[in-house]
Amino acid sequence: MNAQTHLGGCHCGAISVQIEILGQPEAQTLGACQCSFCRKHNARTLADPKATCTLEIRESKLLQRYRFGLETAEAVLCRQCGVYVAMVLQEKGRAWATINVDILEQRKLFTKAAAPRDYNAEDAASRIERRKARWTPTILVGWI
């Protein structure tokens, strides 16, 4: 299976994403987390433990991080243009992310309907373990 690289980021360019996936975009499984944050952003997310992702903060003053609920991960938003880019979990020098697929330049190729996902019954430890197992290993560049 051939890897494909997809680029994207926030509207103003302060935060960029590069994700390398295996397979075609239309075959990717997308999620629609049912938490209030994701529903208010109408997020369709992409996470794959076999993919690789680089999340680059080009202007550190424009990085907005937001924690809520169990506070096991951070939402990554741009302070300038307001775009929700990703959710990131960091632990012991490693990072994993789920990307808002609608920030990708070729977002229209990701045509599979986003499957609703409800994680409200998880405790913090279970949530962290699920994310490390299912989210995309991520390199953070320019992170503050």
N, CA, C and O atoms as CSV, one atom per row, in Angstrom:
chain,resi,resn,atom,element,x,y,z
A,1,MET,N,N,0.847,-1.174,0.000
A,1,MET,CA,C,0.000,0.000,0.000
A,1,MET,C,C,0.897,1.244,0.000
A,1,MET,O,O,1.846,1.331,0.780
A,2,ASN,N,N,0.596,2.181,-0.860
A,2,ASN,CA,C,1.405,3.393,-0.986
A,2,ASN,C,C,0.987,4.440,0.039
A,2,ASN,O,O,-0.195,4.612,0.335
A,3,ALA,N,N,1.991,5.134,0.573
A,3,ALA,CA,C,1.724,6.234,1.504
A,3,ALA,C,C,1.424,7.496,0.705
A,3,ALA,O,O,1.993,7.730,-0.361
A,4,GLN,N,N,0.521,8.297,1.243
A,4,GLN,CA,C,0.174,9.581,0.647
A,4,GLN,C,C,0.365,10.675,1.686
A,4,GLN,O,O,-0.012,10.518,2.848
A,5,THR,N,N,0.950,11.778,1.257
A,5,THR,CA,C,1.149,12.915,2.142
A,5,THR,C,C,0.076,13.956,1.870
A,5,THR,O,O,-0.200,14.299,0.720
A,6,HIS,N,N,-0.519,14.448,2.935
A,6,HIS,CA,C,-1.543,15.483,2.845
A,6,HIS,C,C,-1.120,16.657,3.713
A,6,HIS,O,O,-0.687,16.483,4.852
A,7,LEU,N,N,-1.251,17.850,3.160
A,7,LEU,CA,C,-0.862,19.076,3.842
A,7,LEU,C,C,-2.092,19.876,4.222
A,7,LEU,O,O,-3.149,19.762,3.601
A,8,GLY,N,N,-1.932,20.689,5.256
A,8,GLY,CA,C,-3.023,21.550,5.672
A,8,GLY,C,C,-2.594,22.444,6.811
A,8,GLY,O,O,-1.410,22.558,7.127
A,9,GLY,N,N,-3.570,23.070,7.415
A,9,GLY,CA,C,-3.296,23.947,8.546
A,9,GLY,C,C,-4.445,24.893,8.778
A,9,GLY,O,O,-5.516,24.781,8.182
A,10,CYS,N,N,-4.186,25.824,9.660
A,10,CYS,CA,C,-5.211,26.819,9.955
A,10,CYS,C,C,-5.350,27.780,8.771
A,10,CYS,O,O,-4.564,27.716,7.825
A,11,HIS,N,N,-6.324,28.649,8.819
A,11,HIS,CA,C,-6.628,29.542,7.703
A,11,HIS,C,C,-5.513,30.542,7.429
A,11,HIS,O,O,-5.212,30.826,6.270
A,12,CYS,N,N,-4.892,31.084,8.486
A,12,CYS,CA,C,-3.875,32.127,8.301
A,12,CYS,C,C,-2.464,31.575,8.111
A,12,CYS,O,O,-1.554,32.335,7.777
A,13,GLY,N,N,-2.257,30.269,8.315
A,13,GLY,CA,C,-0.959,29.657,8.095
A,13,GLY,C,C,-0.039,29.608,9.306
A,13,GLY,O,O,1.109,29.182,9.180
A,14,ALA,N,N,-0.504,30.026,10.461
A,14,ALA,CA,C,0.334,30.008,11.663
A,14,ALA,C,C,0.586,28.594,12.172
A,14,ALA,O,O,1.599,28.340,12.824
A,15,ILE,N,N,-0.327,27.677,11.879
A,15,ILE,CA,C,-0.204,26.278,12.295
A,15,ILE,C,C,-0.352,25.413,11.051
A,15,ILE,O,O,-1.326,25.533,10.308
A,16,SER,N,N,0.632,24.538,10.836
A,16,SER,CA,C,0.553,23.665,9.659
A,16,SER,C,C,0.585,22.205,10.077
A,16,SER,O,O,1.080,21.847,11.145
A,17,VAL,N,N,0.040,21.377,9.200
A,17,VAL,CA,C,-0.028,19.938,9.423
A,17,VAL,C,C,0.441,19.224,8.171
A,17,VAL,O,O,0.112,19.613,7.050
A,18,GLN,N,N,1.215,18.172,8.384
A,18,GLN,CA,C,1.566,17.243,7.313
A,18,GLN,C,C,1.272,15.861,7.868
A,18,GLN,O,O,1.818,15.473,8.901
A,19,ILE,N,N,0.418,15.121,7.190
A,19,ILE,CA,C,0.092,13.771,7.629
A,19,ILE,C,C,0.322,12.820,6.469
A,19,ILE,O,O,-0.087,13.078,5.337
A,20,GLU,N,N,0.981,11.728,6.774
A,20,GLU,CA,C,1.247,10.694,5.774
A,20,GLU,C,C,0.398,9.490,6.138
A,20,GLU,O,O,0.567,8.889,7.198
A,21,ILE,N,N,-0.521,9.147,5.240
A,21,ILE,CA,C,-1.446,8.044,5.473
A,21,ILE,C,C,-1.161,6.902,4.510
A,21,ILE,O,O,-0.573,7.103,3.447
A,22,LEU,N,N,-1.579,5.715,4.887
A,22,LEU,CA,C,-1.523,4.562,4.000
A,22,LEU,C,C,-2.896,4.416,3.363
A,22,LEU,O,O,-3.915,4.496,4.051
A,23,GLY,N,N,-2.926,4.207,2.080
A,23,GLY,CA,C,-4.197,4.027,1.397
A,23,GLY,C,C,-4.789,5.324,0.896
A,23,GLY,O,O,-4.224,6.402,1.080
A,24,GLN,N,N,-5.924,5.201,0.266
A,24,GLN,CA,C,-6.607,6.326,-0.359
A,24,GLN,C,C,-7.395,7.133,0.668
A,24,GLN,O,O,-7.886,6.566,1.644
A,25,PRO,N,N,-7.527,8.440,0.471
A,25,PRO,CA,C,-8.294,9.268,1.404
A,25,PRO,C,C,-9.735,8.799,1.589
A,25,PRO,O,O,-10.260,8.832,2.702
A,26,GLU,N,N,-10.371,8.367,0.517
A,26,GLU,CA,C,-11.772,7.954,0.610
A,26,GLU,C,C,-11.964,6.678,1.436
A,26,GLU,O,O,-13.085,6.359,1.833
A,27,ALA,N,N,-10.882,5.955,1.692
A,27,ALA,CA,C,-10.962,4.736,2.495
A,27,ALA,C,C,-10.677,4.986,3.979
A,27,ALA,O,O,-10.826,4.078,4.798
A,28,GLN,N,N,-10.274,6.190,4.325
A,28,GLN,CA,C,-9.910,6.495,5.715
A,28,GLN,C,C,-11.145,6.549,6.601
A,28,GLN,O,O,-12.189,7.069,6.206
A,29,THR,N,N,-11.010,6.008,7.795
A,29,THR,CA,C,-12.077,6.060,8.781
A,29,THR,C,C,-12.018,7.413,9.482
A,29,THR,O,O,-10.982,7.794,10.027
A,30,LEU,N,N,-13.121,8.123,9.466
A,30,LEU,CA,C,-13.208,9.424,10.120
A,30,LEU,C,C,-14.118,9.315,11.332
A,30,LEU,O,O,-15.056,8.519,11.363
A,31,GLY,N,N,-13.815,10.136,12.328
A,31,GLY,CA,C,-14.615,10.133,13.542
A,31,GLY,C,C,-15.350,11.442,13.747
A,31,GLY,O,O,-14.936,12.495,13.262
A,32,ALA,N,N,-16.441,11.352,14.471
A,32,ALA,CA,C,-17.205,12.527,14.882
A,32,ALA,C,C,-17.434,12.400,16.384
A,32,ALA,O,O,-18.483,11.937,16.832
A,33,CYS,N,N,-16.433,12.818,17.148
A,33,CYS,CA,C,-16.546,12.770,18.605
A,33,CYS,C,C,-17.804,13.527,19.013
A,33,CYS,O,O,-18.135,14.562,18.434
A,34,GLN,N,N,-18.489,13.007,20.000
A,34,GLN,CA,C,-19.756,13.597,20.418
A,34,GLN,C,C,-19.619,14.547,21.604
A,34,GLN,O,O,-20.630,14.979,22.158
A,35,CYS,N,N,-18.391,14.882,22.006
A,35,CYS,CA,C,-18.241,15.853,23.088
A,35,CYS,C,C,-18.717,17.224,22.595
A,35,CYS,O,O,-18.788,17.470,21.391
A,36,SER,N,N,-19.036,18.092,23.523
A,36,SER,CA,C,-19.597,19.393,23.136
A,36,SER,C,C,-18.599,20.233,22.343
A,36,SER,O,O,-19.008,20.983,21.457
A,37,PHE,N,N,-17.301,20.128,22.636
A,37,PHE,CA,C,-16.300,20.882,21.883
A,37,PHE,C,C,-16.308,20.475,20.411
A,37,PHE,O,O,-16.397,21.325,19.524
A,38,CYS,N,N,-16.215,19.181,20.161
A,38,CYS,CA,C,-16.167,18.696,18.776
A,38,CYS,C,C,-17.477,18.961,18.036
A,38,CYS,O,O,-17.454,19.282,16.848
A,39,ARG,N,N,-18.604,18.834,18.708
A,39,ARG,CA,C,-19.878,19.099,18.049
A,39,ARG,C,C,-20.015,20.583,17.708
A,39,ARG,O,O,-20.551,20.925,16.654
A,40,LYS,N,N,-19.540,21.462,18.583
A,40,LYS,CA,C,-19.630,22.900,18.291
A,40,LYS,C,C,-18.730,23.294,17.128
A,40,LYS,O,O,-18.971,24.302,16.464
A,41,HIS,N,N,-17.685,22.494,16.880
A,41,HIS,CA,C,-16.795,22.740,15.744
A,41,HIS,C,C,-17.159,21.888,14.535
A,41,HIS,O,O,-16.539,22.018,13.479
A,42,ASN,N,N,-18.161,21.013,14.677
A,42,ASN,CA,C,-18.566,20.104,13.608
A,42,ASN,C,C,-17.365,19.343,13.043
A,42,ASN,O,O,-17.239,19.155,11.833
A,43,ALA,N,N,-16.493,18.914,13.951
A,43,ALA,CA,C,-15.227,18.296,13.559
A,43,ALA,C,C,-15.407,16.895,12.980
A,43,ALA,O,O,-16.169,16.072,13.488
A,44,ARG,N,N,-14.671,16.664,11.898
A,44,ARG,CA,C,-14.478,15.319,11.341
A,44,ARG,C,C,-12.999,15.050,11.555
A,44,ARG,O,O,-12.156,15.799,11.061
A,45,THR,N,N,-12.675,13.996,12.281
A,45,THR,CA,C,-11.281,13.788,12.647
A,45,THR,C,C,-10.688,12.535,12.023
A,45,THR,O,O,-11.382,11.561,11.731
A,46,LEU,N,N,-9.386,12.599,11.832
A,46,LEU,CA,C,-8.611,11.518,11.247
A,46,LEU,C,C,-7.508,11.141,12.224
A,46,LEU,O,O,-6.709,11.986,12.629
A,47,ALA,N,N,-7.470,9.882,12.595
A,47,ALA,CA,C,-6.414,9.355,13.451
A,47,ALA,C,C,-6.108,7.940,12.987
A,47,ALA,O,O,-7.018,7.153,12.728
A,48,ASP,N,N,-4.821,7.622,12.882
A,48,ASP,CA,C,-4.412,6.295,12.441
A,48,ASP,C,C,-3.041,6.004,13.031
A,48,ASP,O,O,-2.082,6.712,12.725
A,49,PRO,N,N,-2.925,4.986,13.863
A,49,PRO,CA,C,-1.630,4.682,14.475
A,49,PRO,C,C,-0.560,4.255,13.469
A,49,PRO,O,O,0.625,4.227,13.804
A,50,LYS,N,N,-0.967,3.922,12.233
A,50,LYS,CA,C,0.002,3.547,11.197
A,50,LYS,C,C,0.447,4.748,10.371
A,50,LYS,O,O,1.371,4.639,9.565
A,51,ALA,N,N,-0.195,5.873,10.564
A,51,ALA,CA,C,0.164,7.109,9.851
A,51,ALA,C,C,1.253,7.838,10.631
A,51,ALA,O,O,1.609,7.445,11.741
A,52,THR,N,N,1.771,8.896,10.037
A,52,THR,CA,C,2.698,9.786,10.736
A,52,THR,C,C,2.243,11.217,10.490
A,52,THR,O,O,1.713,11.546,9.429
A,53,CYS,N,N,2.461,12.057,11.490
A,53,CYS,CA,C,1.992,13.426,11.412
A,53,CYS,C,C,3.056,14.380,11.953
A,53,CYS,O,O,3.761,14.065,12.911
A,54,THR,N,N,3.157,15.535,11.329
A,54,THR,CA,C,3.972,16.625,11.851
A,54,THR,C,C,3.051,17.821,12.038
A,54,THR,O,O,2.351,18.239,11.116
A,55,LEU,N,N,3.066,18.352,13.233
A,55,LEU,CA,C,2.268,19.526,13.578
A,55,LEU,C,C,3.250,20.646,13.882
A,55,LEU,O,O,3.995,20.581,14.860
A,56,GLU,N,N,3.248,21.681,13.035
A,56,GLU,CA,C,4.225,22.764,13.169
A,56,GLU,C,C,3.538,24.068,13.542
A,56,GLU,O,O,2.571,24.495,12.911
A,57,ILE,N,N,4.070,24.683,14.585
A,57,ILE,CA,C,3.604,25.996,15.014
A,57,ILE,C,C,4.582,27.007,14.417
A,57,ILE,O,O,5.730,27.091,14.855
A,58,ARG,N,N,4.141,27.762,13.436
A,58,ARG,CA,C,5.015,28.710,12.746
A,58,ARG,C,C,5.121,30.040,13.469
A,58,ARG,O,O,6.130,30.736,13.356
A,59,GLU,N,N,4.077,30.396,14.216
A,59,GLU,CA,C,4.088,31.616,15.023
A,59,GLU,C,C,3.592,31.251,16.412
A,59,GLU,O,O,2.387,31.135,16.636
A,60,SER,N,N,4.525,31.070,17.353
A,60,SER,CA,C,4.186,30.544,18.671
A,60,SER,C,C,3.165,31.397,19.414
A,60,SER,O,O,2.367,30.864,20.185
A,61,LYS,N,N,3.174,32.690,19.202
A,61,LYS,CA,C,2.209,33.551,19.908
A,61,LYS,C,C,0.774,33.312,19.449
A,61,LYS,O,O,-0.167,33.743,20.115
A,62,LEU,N,N,0.600,32.631,18.326
A,62,LEU,CA,C,-0.744,32.369,17.808
A,62,LEU,C,C,-1.290,30.995,18.194
A,62,LEU,O,O,-2.429,30.661,17.868
A,63,LEU,N,N,-0.468,30.198,18.892
A,63,LEU,CA,C,-0.928,28.888,19.348
A,63,LEU,C,C,-1.847,29.067,20.551
A,63,LEU,O,O,-1.470,29.674,21.553
A,64,GLN,N,N,-3.037,28.537,20.437
A,64,GLN,CA,C,-3.978,28.513,21.560
A,64,GLN,C,C,-4.235,27.060,21.905
A,64,GLN,O,O,-4.686,26.285,21.062
A,65,ARG,N,N,-3.950,26.692,23.136
A,65,ARG,CA,C,-4.231,25.341,23.610
A,65,ARG,C,C,-5.398,25.414,24.582
A,65,ARG,O,O,-5.516,26.359,25.361
A,66,TYR,N,N,-6.250,24.412,24.527
A,66,TYR,CA,C,-7.433,24.402,25.373
A,66,TYR,C,C,-7.654,22.999,25.917
A,66,TYR,O,O,-7.716,22.031,25.159
A,67,ARG,N,N,-7.771,22.897,27.228
A,67,ARG,CA,C,-8.063,21.615,27.891
A,67,ARG,C,C,-9.453,21.698,28.504
A,67,ARG,O,O,-9.869,22.751,28.988
A,68,PHE,N,N,-10.164,20.579,28.478
A,68,PHE,CA,C,-11.492,20.540,29.085
A,68,PHE,C,C,-11.780,19.105,29.502
A,68,PHE,O,O,-10.985,18.208,29.219
A,69,GLY,N,N,-12.879,18.884,30.153
A,69,GLY,CA,C,-13.279,17.542,30.561
A,69,GLY,C,C,-12.238,16.892,31.455
A,69,GLY,O,O,-11.878,17.454,32.489
A,70,LEU,N,N,-11.752,15.725,31.078
A,70,LEU,CA,C,-10.741,15.012,31.858
A,70,LEU,C,C,-9.338,15.600,31.699
A,70,LEU,O,O,-8.410,15.177,32.387
A,71,GLU,N,N,-9.179,16.560,30.807
A,71,GLU,CA,C,-7.908,17.259,30.570
A,71,GLU,C,C,-6.759,16.299,30.235
A,71,GLU,O,O,-5.637,16.481,30.709
A,72,THR,N,N,-7.042,15.283,29.422
A,72,THR,CA,C,-6.022,14.314,29.026
A,72,THR,C,C,-5.341,14.678,27.717
A,72,THR,O,O,-4.339,14.066,27.346
A,73,ALA,N,N,-5.873,15.667,27.018
A,73,ALA,CA,C,-5.283,16.126,25.759
A,73,ALA,C,C,-5.604,17.610,25.611
A,73,ALA,O,O,-6.404,18.174,26.358
A,74,GLU,N,N,-4.955,18.223,24.624
A,74,GLU,CA,C,-5.173,19.649,24.367
A,74,GLU,C,C,-5.723,19.856,22.961
A,74,GLU,O,O,-5.241,19.277,21.988
A,75,ALA,N,N,-6.731,20.688,22.890
A,75,ALA,CA,C,-7.198,21.134,21.585
A,75,ALA,C,C,-6.212,22.184,21.103
A,75,ALA,O,O,-5.773,23.036,21.876
A,76,VAL,N,N,-5.867,22.121,19.829
A,76,VAL,CA,C,-4.935,23.076,19.217
A,76,VAL,C,C,-5.743,23.966,18.287
A,76,VAL,O,O,-6.358,23.504,17.325
A,77,LEU,N,N,-5.723,25.262,18.604
A,77,LEU,CA,C,-6.465,26.252,17.823
A,77,LEU,C,C,-5.534,27.405,17.490
A,77,LEU,O,O,-4.511,27.602,18.145
A,78,CYS,N,N,-5.896,28.156,16.474
A,78,CYS,CA,C,-5.141,29.344,16.101
A,78,CYS,C,C,-5.796,30.569,16.735
A,78,CYS,O,O,-6.996,30.791,16.575
A,79,ARG,N,N,-5.008,31.354,17.447
A,79,ARG,CA,C,-5.526,32.579,18.073
A,79,ARG,C,C,-5.912,33.637,17.055
A,79,ARG,O,O,-6.761,34.484,17.333
A,80,GLN,N,N,-5.301,33.598,15.886
A,80,GLN,CA,C,-5.567,34.637,14.891
A,80,GLN,C,C,-6.818,34.344,14.066
A,80,GLN,O,O,-7.711,35.184,13.966
A,81,CYS,N,N,-6.878,33.152,13.476
A,81,CYS,CA,C,-8.007,32.861,12.584
A,81,CYS,C,C,-9.078,31.992,13.230
A,81,CYS,O,O,-10.163,31.831,12.670
A,82,GLY,N,N,-8.788,31.429,14.405
A,82,GLY,CA,C,-9.792,30.681,15.152
A,82,GLY,C,C,-10.012,29.240,14.742
A,82,GLY,O,O,-10.926,28.598,15.259
A,83,VAL,N,N,-9.218,28.711,13.841
A,83,VAL,CA,C,-9.438,27.351,13.333
A,83,VAL,C,C,-8.991,26.302,14.357
A,83,VAL,O,O,-7.914,26.400,14.946
A,84,TYR,N,N,-9.858,25.287,14.551
A,84,TYR,CA,C,-9.532,24.106,15.353
A,84,TYR,C,C,-8.763,23.156,14.444
A,84,TYR,O,O,-9.294,22.678,13.441
A,85,VAL,N,N,-7.500,22.882,14.803
A,85,VAL,CA,C,-6.604,22.091,13.962
A,85,VAL,C,C,-6.536,20.626,14.392
A,85,VAL,O,O,-6.656,19.729,13.558
A,86,ALA,N,N,-6.345,20.385,15.683
A,86,ALA,CA,C,-6.093,19.019,16.145
A,86,ALA,C,C,-6.337,18.916,17.642
A,86,ALA,O,O,-6.517,19.914,18.341
A,87,MET,N,N,-6.337,17.676,18.104
A,87,MET,CA,C,-6.306,17.374,19.524
A,87,MET,C,C,-4.999,16.602,19.729
A,87,MET,O,O,-4.703,15.673,18.978
A,88,VAL,N,N,-4.225,16.982,20.737
A,88,VAL,CA,C,-2.898,16.402,20.940
A,88,VAL,C,C,-2.754,15.865,22.364
A,88,VAL,O,O,-3.127,16.525,23.334
A,89,LEU,N,N,-2.214,14.670,22.465
A,89,LEU,CA,C,-1.846,14.051,23.737
A,89,LEU,C,C,-0.323,13.999,23.785
A,89,LEU,O,O,0.314,13.527,22.844
A,90,GLN,N,N,0.253,14.479,24.868
A,90,GLN,CA,C,1.699,14.410,25.063
A,90,GLN,C,C,1.981,13.620,26.335
A,90,GLN,O,O,1.331,13.807,27.364
A,91,GLU,N,N,2.976,12.724,26.237
A,91,GLU,CA,C,3.368,11.945,27.406
A,91,GLU,C,C,4.802,11.455,27.225
A,91,GLU,O,O,5.138,10.849,26.208
A,92,LYS,N,N,5.635,11.722,28.214
A,92,LYS,CA,C,7.012,11.228,28.252
A,92,LYS,C,C,7.772,11.521,26.962
A,92,LYS,O,O,8.451,10.646,26.426
A,93,GLY,N,N,7.658,12.749,26.466
A,93,GLY,CA,C,8.392,13.151,25.278
A,93,GLY,C,C,7.825,12.664,23.957
A,93,GLY,O,O,8.430,12.880,22.906
A,94,ARG,N,N,6.691,12.022,23.996
A,94,ARG,CA,C,6.036,11.560,22.776
A,94,ARG,C,C,4.716,12.295,22.602
A,94,ARG,O,O,4.182,12.869,23.551
A,95,ALA,N,N,4.192,12.271,21.372
A,95,ALA,CA,C,2.917,12.939,21.103
A,95,ALA,C,C,2.104,12.115,20.120
A,95,ALA,O,O,2.644,11.418,19.261
A,96,TRP,N,N,0.777,12.216,20.274
A,96,TRP,CA,C,-0.189,11.582,19.383
A,96,TRP,C,C,-1.259,12.617,19.089
A,96,TRP,O,O,-1.556,13.465,19.930
A,97,ALA,N,N,-1.838,12.553,17.900
A,97,ALA,CA,C,-2.854,13.542,17.542
A,97,ALA,C,C,-3.984,12.916,16.738
A,97,ALA,O,O,-3.826,11.880,16.092
A,98,THR,N,N,-5.100,13.571,16.802
A,98,THR,CA,C,-6.194,13.348,15.872
A,98,THR,C,C,-6.397,14.684,15.173
A,98,THR,O,O,-6.515,15.722,15.826
A,99,ILE,N,N,-6.437,14.657,13.866
A,99,ILE,CA,C,-6.443,15.871,13.044
A,99,ILE,C,C,-7.856,16.179,12.561
A,99,ILE,O,O,-8.594,15.280,12.158
A,100,ASN,N,N,-8.216,17.426,12.606
A,100,ASN,CA,C,-9.462,17.881,11.996
A,100,ASN,C,C,-9.254,17.800,10.487
A,100,ASN,O,O,-8.546,18.631,9.918
A,101,VAL,N,N,-9.855,16.824,9.840
A,101,VAL,CA,C,-9.613,16.563,8.423
A,101,VAL,C,C,-9.988,17.765,7.547
A,101,VAL,O,O,-9.482,17.902,6.434
A,102,ASP,N,N,-10.854,18.613,8.037
A,102,ASP,CA,C,-11.281,19.753,7.228
A,102,ASP,C,C,-10.250,20.869,7.159
A,102,ASP,O,O,-10.486,21.882,6.500
A,103,ILE,N,N,-9.105,20.704,7.829
A,103,ILE,CA,C,-8.015,21.675,7.675
A,103,ILE,C,C,-7.048,21.243,6.570
A,103,ILE,O,O,-6.117,21.976,6.236
A,104,LEU,N,N,-7.269,20.060,6.006
A,104,LEU,CA,C,-6.389,19.566,4.944
A,104,LEU,C,C,-6.751,20.202,3.604
A,104,LEU,O,O,-7.926,20.437,3.320
A,105,GLU,N,N,-5.747,20.476,2.790
A,105,GLU,CA,C,-5.979,21.082,1.477
A,105,GLU,C,C,-6.867,20.210,0.600
A,105,GLU,O,O,-7.689,20.722,-0.160
A,106,GLN,N,N,-6.703,18.888,0.704
A,106,GLN,CA,C,-7.491,17.963,-0.118
A,106,GLN,C,C,-8.614,17.318,0.689
A,106,GLN,O,O,-8.914,16.138,0.507
A,107,ARG,N,N,-9.229,18.084,1.572
A,107,ARG,CA,C,-10.281,17.574,2.460
A,107,ARG,C,C,-11.439,16.931,1.702
A,107,ARG,O,O,-12.075,16.011,2.217
A,108,LYS,N,N,-11.720,17.395,0.496
A,108,LYS,CA,C,-12.849,16.847,-0.274
A,108,LYS,C,C,-12.631,15.399,-0.678
A,108,LYS,O,O,-13.588,14.705,-1.021
A,109,LEU,N,N,-11.376,14.926,-0.644
A,109,LEU,CA,C,-11.092,13.532,-0.985
A,109,LEU,C,C,-11.466,12.571,0.142
A,109,LEU,O,O,-11.614,11.371,-0.086
A,110,PHE,N,N,-11.618,13.098,1.350
A,110,PHE,CA,C,-11.964,12.283,2.518
A,110,PHE,C,C,-13.489,12.232,2.604
A,110,PHE,O,O,-14.115,13.020,3.312
A,111,THR,N,N,-14.066,11.290,1.868
A,111,THR,CA,C,-15.508,11.285,1.645
A,111,THR,C,C,-16.304,10.360,2.561
A,111,THR,O,O,-17.531,10.439,2.604
A,112,LYS,N,N,-15.625,9.497,3.284
A,112,LYS,CA,C,-16.348,8.571,4.161
A,112,LYS,C,C,-17.059,9.369,5.253
A,112,LYS,O,O,-16.489,10.300,5.822
A,113,ALA,N,N,-18.299,8.999,5.538
A,113,ALA,CA,C,-19.047,9.682,6.599
A,113,ALA,C,C,-18.345,9.482,7.940
A,113,ALA,O,O,-17.871,8.389,8.249
A,114,ALA,N,N,-18.286,10.542,8.720
A,114,ALA,CA,C,-17.652,10.471,10.039
A,114,ALA,C,C,-18.560,9.694,10.991
A,114,ALA,O,O,-19.739,10.014,11.140
A,115,ALA,N,N,-17.999,8.677,11.629
A,115,ALA,CA,C,-18.754,7.828,12.552
A,115,ALA,C,C,-18.847,8.489,13.924
A,115,ALA,O,O,-17.824,8.859,14.501
A,116,PRO,N,N,-20.058,8.640,14.451
A,116,PRO,CA,C,-20.204,9.216,15.798
A,116,PRO,C,C,-19.496,8.345,16.832
A,116,PRO,O,O,-19.581,7.118,16.805
A,117,ARG,N,N,-18.795,9.018,17.745
A,117,ARG,CA,C,-18.059,8.314,18.806
A,117,ARG,C,C,-18.316,9.017,20.125
A,117,ARG,O,O,-18.152,10.231,20.238
A,118,ASP,N,N,-18.725,8.234,21.132
A,118,ASP,CA,C,-19.020,8.800,22.446
A,118,ASP,C,C,-18.100,8.147,23.471
A,118,ASP,O,O,-18.162,6.938,23.697
A,119,TYR,N,N,-17.255,8.954,24.081
A,119,TYR,CA,C,-16.267,8.467,25.039
A,119,TYR,C,C,-16.563,8.929,26.458
A,119,TYR,O,O,-15.682,8.878,27.316
A,120,ASN,N,N,-17.770,9.373,26.718
A,120,ASN,CA,C,-18.110,9.916,28.033
A,120,ASN,C,C,-17.942,8.915,29.172
A,120,ASN,O,O,-17.724,9.335,30.309
A,121,ALA,N,N,-18.035,7.619,28.918
A,121,ALA,CA,C,-17.938,6.619,29.973
A,121,ALA,C,C,-16.489,6.308,30.373
A,121,ALA,O,O,-16.266,5.602,31.357
A,122,GLU,N,N,-15.516,6.815,29.638
A,122,GLU,CA,C,-14.112,6.518,29.935
A,122,GLU,C,C,-13.604,7.301,31.141
A,122,GLU,O,O,-14.003,8.441,31.375
A,123,ASP,N,N,-12.716,6.665,31.900
A,123,ASP,CA,C,-11.981,7.414,32.916
A,123,ASP,C,C,-10.695,7.915,32.269
A,123,ASP,O,O,-10.398,7.550,31.132
A,124,ALA,N,N,-9.931,8.738,32.969
A,124,ALA,CA,C,-8.743,9.377,32.387
A,124,ALA,C,C,-7.719,8.351,31.899
A,124,ALA,O,O,-7.193,8.492,30.795
A,125,ALA,N,N,-7.430,7.331,32.693
A,125,ALA,CA,C,-6.421,6.340,32.306
A,125,ALA,C,C,-6.841,5.585,31.048
A,125,ALA,O,O,-6.020,5.375,30.156
A,126,SER,N,N,-8.097,5.179,30.963
A,126,SER,CA,C,-8.588,4.468,29.778
A,126,SER,C,C,-8.535,5.362,28.547
A,126,SER,O,O,-8.188,4.904,27.458
A,127,ARG,N,N,-8.873,6.618,28.716
A,127,ARG,CA,C,-8.867,7.559,27.595
A,127,ARG,C,C,-7.455,7.737,27.052
A,127,ARG,O,O,-7.250,7.737,25.839
A,128,ILE,N,N,-6.496,7.885,27.934
A,128,ILE,CA,C,-5.100,8.052,27.508
A,128,ILE,C,C,-4.632,6.815,26.763
A,128,ILE,O,O,-4.018,6.936,25.703
A,129,GLU,N,N,-4.903,5.641,27.283
A,129,GLU,CA,C,-4.466,4.400,26.634
A,129,GLU,C,C,-5.123,4.225,25.271
A,129,GLU,O,O,-4.460,3.799,24.325
A,130,ARG,N,N,-6.416,4.544,25.143
A,130,ARG,CA,C,-7.090,4.450,23.845
A,130,ARG,C,C,-6.445,5.400,22.846
A,130,ARG,O,O,-6.195,5.032,21.699
A,131,ARG,N,N,-6.181,6.611,23.285
A,131,ARG,CA,C,-5.590,7.591,22.380
A,131,ARG,C,C,-4.202,7.164,21.931
A,131,ARG,O,O,-3.878,7.293,20.750
A,132,LYS,N,N,-3.381,6.664,22.829
A,132,LYS,CA,C,-2.035,6.220,22.438
A,132,LYS,C,C,-2.108,5.050,21.463
A,132,LYS,O,O,-1.246,4.918,20.594
A,133,ALA,N,N,-3.111,4.213,21.594
A,133,ALA,CA,C,-3.265,3.058,20.710
A,133,ALA,C,C,-3.863,3.423,19.353
A,133,ALA,O,O,-3.540,2.783,18.352
A,134,ARG,N,N,-4.733,4.445,19.297
A,134,ARG,CA,C,-5.485,4.730,18.073
A,134,ARG,C,C,-5.118,6.032,17.373
A,134,ARG,O,O,-5.380,6.175,16.179
A,135,TRP,N,N,-4.527,6.972,18.074
A,135,TRP,CA,C,-4.205,8.250,17.451
A,135,TRP,C,C,-2.905,8.150,16.655
A,135,TRP,O,O,-2.183,7.159,16.751
A,136,THR,N,N,-2.622,9.171,15.880
A,136,THR,CA,C,-1.462,9.202,14.993
A,136,THR,C,C,-0.220,9.682,15.739
A,136,THR,O,O,-0.239,10.748,16.354
A,137,PRO,N,N,0.872,8.891,15.687
A,137,PRO,CA,C,2.128,9.382,16.261
A,137,PRO,C,C,2.497,10.706,15.584
A,137,PRO,O,O,2.432,10.832,14.361
A,138,THR,N,N,2.885,11.683,16.402
A,138,THR,CA,C,3.036,13.049,15.908
A,138,THR,C,C,4.336,13.675,16.371
A,138,THR,O,O,4.745,13.533,17.523
A,139,ILE,N,N,4.976,14.375,15.439
A,139,ILE,CA,C,6.157,15.180,15.744
A,139,ILE,C,C,5.679,16.628,15.910
A,139,ILE,O,O,4.989,17.166,15.045
A,140,LEU,N,N,6.050,17.241,17.019
A,140,LEU,CA,C,5.665,18.627,17.292
A,140,LEU,C,C,6.862,19.524,16.991
A,140,LEU,O,O,7.938,19.339,17.561
A,141,VAL,N,N,6.678,20.495,16.096
A,141,VAL,CA,C,7.738,21.408,15.688
A,141,VAL,C,C,7.348,22.828,16.101
A,141,VAL,O,O,6.245,23.285,15.803
A,142,GLY,N,N,8.260,23.520,16.789
A,142,GLY,CA,C,7.987,24.887,17.200
A,142,GLY,C,C,7.035,24.980,18.367
A,142,GLY,O,O,6.499,26.049,18.662
A,143,TRP,N,N,6.828,23.867,19.025
A,143,TRP,CA,C,5.887,23.786,20.140
A,143,TRP,C,C,6.443,24.530,21.339
A,143,TRP,O,O,7.630,24.425,21.649
A,144,ILE,N,N,5.596,25.274,22.003
A,144,ILE,CA,C,6.036,26.011,23.202
A,144,ILE,C,C,5.425,25.418,24.446
A,144,ILE,O,O,5.677,25.902,25.549
